[in-house]
Amino acid sequence: MSQTSAKEAARIQRLKVLEQEFKDSGLRIRYEKGNFQSGYCLFEQQGVVIVNKFFSLAAKIETLEEIKRFIKERGAGLEAKPAEIQVSETAEA
């Protein structure tokens, strides 16, 4: 396996792990097109995270990790249910 494909496989695996963490916490991830200046939009009440579908694999991973840090900083952690996460929409239309 070449170094490039090994890196790609590792990124795919990391993305799957992050997606599972969000799923386990009750948050759904959707990949959609949109004008998100931050690259994503988080809907607290619906328990939905929308990530720009045109992002590269690395950018999707970084975006999900950013959302995870944001939630953690707010003191809710990914293990919390969506209603317990006090987050407003973060994207600017």
GICOR-V420777 format. One record per run of one state. SS is the DSSP state (helix for helix, strand for strand, loop for the rest). FROM is the first residue (numbers start at 1). LEN is the number of residues. If there is no record, write none. Layout:
SS	FROM	LEN
SS	FROM	LEN
//
This chain:
loop	1	2
helix	3	22
loop	25	3
strand	28	5
loop	33	7
strand	40	4
loop	44	4
strand	48	5
loop	53	4
helix	57	17
loop	74	8
helix	82	3
loop	85	9
//
